[in-house]
């Protein structure tokens, strides 16, 4: 694990300005970094905390990156990086609750135009939420916020989804 941390890099490139091919390559690098970082770790909370830090410090123009975990009929704040956040979100409410209900990635270019948006941080202008599904069951969502309008696209959704596959390998059966 120490060797993995020593090899970890947190480059701060402007990913939005990259070509689609370069952006795909950047996410492939992040998948390799996540694999190295999470190798041998089977505690989900520890892995999710490091995953959030990796994403937050590797991608530019984020002001929040973290998890909301499904507990009963609501999403509860999990490991994250950024300012303090809303603790509980009802399924179907806001961007996170919508993505969880649909079990689909939701990209919102301008959160101020999203009906029912929950403003945990007034600096957030765009958002992407990717569901975390394990063995067919929804465990929660991974949420990314940006102060930039239109920050996220399909390449980001695919890249983060591939990274979440790496994290899912560390899930415990009893989670």
C-alpha positions as a Python dict, from the first residue, in 0.01 Angstrom:
ca = {
    (1, 'X'): (0, 0, 0),
    (2, 'X'): (281, 245, 81),
    (3, 'X'): (434, 181, -262),
    (4, 'X'): (98, 256, -423),
    (5, 'X'): (72, 586, -236),
    (6, 'X'): (428, 680, -331),
    (7, 'X'): (345, 631, -700),
    (8, 'X'): (21, 828, -685),
    (9, 'X'): (14, 1155, -875),
    (10, 'X'): (-243, 1431, -860),
    (11, 'X'): (-197, 1622, -1188),
    (12, 'X'): (-415, 1930, -1221),
    (13, 'X'): (-473, 1956, -1595),
    (14, 'X'): (-769, 2135, -1743),
    (15, 'X'): (-954, 1822, -1847),
    (16, 'X'): (-1237, 2012, -2021),
    (17, 'X'): (-992, 2147, -2279),
    (18, 'X'): (-852, 1804, -2360),
    (19, 'X'): (-952, 1628, -2680),
    (20, 'X'): (-1190, 1337, -2634),
    (21, 'X'): (-900, 1096, -2690),
    (22, 'X'): (-676, 1274, -2436),
    (23, 'X'): (-962, 1282, -2185),
    (24, 'X'): (-1017, 909, -2232),
    (25, 'X'): (-646, 851, -2175),
    (26, 'X'): (-656, 1064, -1858),
    (27, 'X'): (-940, 856, -1717),
    (28, 'X'): (-750, 537, -1809),
    (29, 'X'): (-460, 672, -1599),
    (30, 'X'): (-698, 739, -1312),
    (31, 'X'): (-834, 383, -1335),
    (32, 'X'): (-476, 255, -1300),
    (33, 'X'): (-411, 491, -1008),
    (34, 'X'): (-734, 382, -837),
    (35, 'X'): (-639, 17, -890),
    (36, 'X'): (-301, 75, -728),
    (37, 'X'): (-445, 282, -445),
    (38, 'X'): (-722, 34, -359),
    (39, 'X'): (-528, -287, -415),
    (40, 'X'): (-566, -525, -121),
    (41, 'X'): (-812, -301, 66),
    (42, 'X'): (-1144, -468, 141),
    (43, 'X'): (-1301, -209, 369),
    (44, 'X'): (-1547, -9, 163),
    (45, 'X'): (-1542, 307, 377),
    (46, 'X'): (-1162, 327, 367),
    (47, 'X'): (-1161, 265, -8),
    (48, 'X'): (-1441, 515, -72),
    (49, 'X'): (-1258, 781, 130),
    (50, 'X'): (-940, 737, -74),
    (51, 'X'): (-1141, 716, -396),
    (52, 'X'): (-1307, 1051, -320),
    (53, 'X'): (-968, 1209, -246),
    (54, 'X'): (-817, 1071, -567),
    (55, 'X'): (-1098, 1210, -782),
    (56, 'X'): (-1117, 1545, -600),
    (57, 'X'): (-744, 1611, -628),
    (58, 'X'): (-700, 1470, -980),
    (59, 'X'): (-975, 1643, -1174),
    (60, 'X'): (-986, 2020, -1212),
    (61, 'X'): (-1280, 2246, -1141),
    (62, 'X'): (-1447, 2038, -870),
    (63, 'X'): (-1573, 2177, -544),
    (64, 'X'): (-1716, 1850, -411),
    (65, 'X'): (-1667, 1477, -476),
    (66, 'X'): (-1813, 1204, -262),
    (67, 'X'): (-2062, 936, -181),
    (68, 'X'): (-2418, 921, -60),
    (69, 'X'): (-2499, 569, 60),
    (70, 'X'): (-2841, 408, 51),
    (71, 'X'): (-2978, 351, 401),
    (72, 'X'): (-3337, 232, 391),
    (73, 'X'): (-3532, 475, 174),
    (74, 'X'): (-3283, 764, 177),
    (75, 'X'): (-2927, 853, 82),
    (76, 'X'): (-2694, 930, 371),
    (77, 'X'): (-2368, 1122, 341),
    (78, 'X'): (-2062, 900, 307),
    (79, 'X'): (-1691, 965, 247),
    (80, 'X'): (-1627, 1288, 57),
    (81, 'X'): (-1393, 1577, -20),
    (82, 'X'): (-1514, 1936, -14),
    (83, 'X'): (-1723, 2162, 206),
    (84, 'X'): (-1972, 2019, 455),
    (85, 'X'): (-2272, 1874, 275),
    (86, 'X'): (-2635, 1779, 315),
    (87, 'X'): (-2652, 1470, 534),
    (88, 'X'): (-2971, 1304, 409),
    (89, 'X'): (-3140, 1308, 69),
    (90, 'X'): (-3472, 1141, -9),
    (91, 'X'): (-3485, 905, -304),
    (92, 'X'): (-3621, 1092, -604),
    (93, 'X'): (-3520, 1434, -464),
    (94, 'X'): (-3247, 1651, -612),
    (95, 'X'): (-2988, 1524, -858),
    (96, 'X'): (-2856, 1252, -623),
    (97, 'X'): (-3199, 1119, -533),
    (98, 'X'): (-3302, 1122, -899),
    (99, 'X'): (-2994, 927, -1010),
    (100, 'X'): (-3050, 679, -729),
    (101, 'X'): (-3417, 629, -819),
    (102, 'X'): (-3340, 586, -1187),
    (103, 'X'): (-3023, 384, -1124),
    (104, 'X'): (-2873, 591, -1404),
    (105, 'X'): (-2605, 858, -1433),
    (106, 'X'): (-2747, 1208, -1432),
    (107, 'X'): (-2549, 1501, -1574),
    (108, 'X'): (-2682, 1850, -1507),
    (109, 'X'): (-2510, 2131, -1698),
    (110, 'X'): (-2674, 2404, -1486),
    (111, 'X'): (-2811, 2298, -1149),
    (112, 'X'): (-3015, 2619, -1124),
    (113, 'X'): (-3233, 2485, -1405),
    (114, 'X'): (-3285, 2142, -1244),
    (115, 'X'): (-3629, 2120, -1079),
    (116, 'X'): (-3590, 2040, -710),
    (117, 'X'): (-3212, 2087, -700),
    (118, 'X'): (-3080, 2068, -343),
    (119, 'X'): (-2821, 2343, -293),
    (120, 'X'): (-2576, 2213, -34),
    (121, 'X'): (-2306, 2452, -164),
    (122, 'X'): (-2415, 2775, -333),
    (123, 'X'): (-2090, 2772, -537),
    (124, 'X'): (-2200, 2460, -730),
    (125, 'X'): (-2326, 2527, -1083),
    (126, 'X'): (-2306, 2184, -1249),
    (127, 'X'): (-2332, 1831, -1117),
    (128, 'X'): (-2286, 1469, -1221),
    (129, 'X'): (-2414, 1176, -1017),
    (130, 'X'): (-2319, 816, -1097),
    (131, 'X'): (-2501, 529, -924),
    (132, 'X'): (-2296, 274, -733),
    (133, 'X'): (-2446, -66, -809),
    (134, 'X'): (-2308, -391, -672),
    (135, 'X'): (-2444, -735, -763),
    (136, 'X'): (-2746, -562, -917),
    (137, 'X'): (-2831, -365, -603),
    (138, 'X'): (-2804, 10, -557),
    (139, 'X'): (-2561, 91, -275),
    (140, 'X'): (-2557, 465, -325),
    (141, 'X'): (-2426, 730, -561),
    (142, 'X'): (-2101, 910, -634),
    (143, 'X'): (-2163, 1283, -665),
    (144, 'X'): (-1941, 1544, -830),
    (145, 'X'): (-2007, 1918, -816),
    (146, 'X'): (-1836, 2201, -1003),
    (147, 'X'): (-1849, 2579, -986),
    (148, 'X'): (-1845, 2579, -1370),
    (149, 'X'): (-2159, 2551, -1578),
    (150, 'X'): (-2137, 2258, -1820),
    (151, 'X'): (-1833, 2100, -1649),
    (152, 'X'): (-1937, 1735, -1701),
    (153, 'X'): (-2002, 1528, -2014),
    (154, 'X'): (-2043, 1167, -2127),
    (155, 'X'): (-1665, 1113, -2122),
    (156, 'X'): (-1662, 1208, -1753),
    (157, 'X'): (-1956, 976, -1685),
    (158, 'X'): (-1783, 684, -1855),
    (159, 'X'): (-1449, 753, -1684),
    (160, 'X'): (-1599, 778, -1336),
    (161, 'X'): (-1806, 463, -1401),
    (162, 'X'): (-1490, 273, -1492),
    (163, 'X'): (-1323, 398, -1173),
    (164, 'X'): (-1623, 285, -967),
    (165, 'X'): (-1578, -67, -1107),
    (166, 'X'): (-1233, -65, -943),
    (167, 'X'): (-1383, 46, -611),
    (168, 'X'): (-1656, -218, -629),
    (169, 'X'): (-1389, -489, -617),
    (170, 'X'): (-1319, -387, -255),
    (171, 'X'): (-1680, -422, -141),
    (172, 'X'): (-1741, -664, 142),
    (173, 'X'): (-2010, -924, 104),
    (174, 'X'): (-2185, -800, 420),
    (175, 'X'): (-2202, -436, 304),
}
